[in-house]
Amino acid sequence: MDGNAMDLMIDLRVAELLTSRLCHDLVGPVGAVSNGIELMEDEGFGMADDALVLAANSAGQASSLLQFYRLAYGMAGIRQGNDLGPIRELAEGFLGHSKSQLDWPSGPALGDLPEGAGKLLLNMIALAVEALPRGGTVGVSLVQGAGGTELEVKAVGADAGLRDDAKAGVMPDVTVAELTPRNVHGYFTRLLARRIGGELEIEETGPGAVKFLVVASA
C-alpha cells in the first residue's frame, strides 16, 4: 500500500471515529426531546408541563453540544481569532449540562495567538471534563511568555483522571488502529497541539487534579 492510500485510510478512520463520538454524545439529549414530545402528545398521563421542561432542557443541551463541537471538530474553529469570548461562552454552555463548572477568569488581552488556538482550547476543555467522572472544576489559564503562549486547562475534583482507554489515545506512540470512539478525542487534541507548534502535556499534579498544557510557539 502506498503512502497516499495509507494517509487516506488514517484520515477516514479518524473522521469516522470523531463522527461516532459526536453522535454518541447527541443521542441522549435528542432522544430525551423525542420522549418529551411523546409525553405531551399523550394527554392521558397529565404530564404536559413536565414533558415540556424535559424537551426544552434536552433541546438546549443538544444545541450547546452542537455549537461546541462545530468549533471543536469543524473548520469554523480554525478561523477563530484572538477574541476568546465566544470560546469561553461555548465552554460555559458545554459544561452547563455536566457535573462540572468552568473557572475561566477574564484577563488582559493577549497578543497574536496561533491560528487554531481557540479550537485546541475547546478540545482540551472536553478532555478535562472527561477526566472528572464525579464532577469538579475545569480551570482555564492563558499566559503569554517569551517562548510562546501557555494554554493550560486543569481538571480538579474527586477521582479526577483519565480512564486507561482515554490515556491510550493521548500517548505519542498510539497507532490509528488502536483508536476508538472513546479515545479518538485525545488523539485529535494532540494533533491540534502539534499544528500550532506545541505538544500536549498531561500531568497528574496531585490527588484529584490533572493538568493539560500546551505551549504554542510564538
Secondary structure by P-SEA (a helix, b strand, c coil): ccaaaaaaaaaaaaaaaaaaaaaaaaaaaaaaaaaaaaaaacccccaaaaaaaaaaaaaaaaaaaaaaaacccccccccccccaaaaaaaaaaaaccccccccccccccccccccaaaaaaaaaaaaaaaacccbbbbbbbbbbccccbbbbbbbbcccccccaaaaaaacccccccccccccaaaaaaaaaaaaacbbbbbbcccccbbbbbbbccc
